[in-house]
Amino acid sequence: MKRILAFLILFALIIPLCPVSAVEAAQTDIAISVGADETERNFVWYSLSSQPGSLRLWIDWEPMEYLGAYSSTVAKATDGEYFIHRVTLKNLLPEIDFVYQLVNEDVESPLYRFSTPALGDFSFVFAGDPQLGESKDPTKDREGWALALERISSHEVFRDAAFLLSAGDHVDEKNNEAHFDDLLHHEALTGIPMANVIGNHEAKSEIFSQHFFRPNDSADYGVTKAGGDCYFLFHDVLFFLINSNNKNTEPLWKPCLQSIPIPFGRSSPSTIPCTP
Ligand SMILES: [Fe+2]
């Protein structure tokens, strides 16, 4: 009996120490978001590995120039199975083609590519309501979205688009991981940064907040389970992505105005506190 007990204790100690298999550590649902400004990109992916992974980065010229490996933060996804890996790349120079690879334990993803646009004028793709799952025909929805992404990533019209601004309703059912898989499981999204507005279909979805790594996601304003208001600066243009699904009637802004005499002949202007 003691021998059986000892075996069970040993078994219980060993199992949690075992890394997940190579297949299980594989990366899935890779998504890139615009960062706080045009020099940043946010990456998120899922893996069954609970250990920090990494993103290896190169400049895509001949030969490729290795820039380094960036360690991921890790959090458990609400599905109870996968782990969310996040990396922010900073100080990216304009007009560069980059190559990246995701690594979890001993599993290396294929090499993927993304580019930064030139300085100055830029364009972006505006789209809305892919709402994967809405037709109740998953194959049809997935293939339609895949076709749209294919056009965005390869058609001449969109060649210089810096990112895809998605105006909400990404999925039909907020807690349906299959709908998020149909949305995100596309090779094209490994190279298209997105800016994602929270739609009413996903506003109450923690899953949305886990699959998208949005810049400056507010914990104070416009907050629902999916996230809050967020914003980013891109080549001197400030984008506000308002989460209008928060029905809080508190005013979002409290303007405060005051009139101060111009301090002719004074050594310093008077200071008057102004508290809204
Ligand atoms: Fe919709």
Boltz pocket constraint, residues with backbone or C-beta under 6 A from the ligand:
constraints:
  - pocket:
      binder: B
      contacts: [[A, 129], [A, 131], [A, 168], [A, 169], [A, 201]]
      max_distance: 6.0
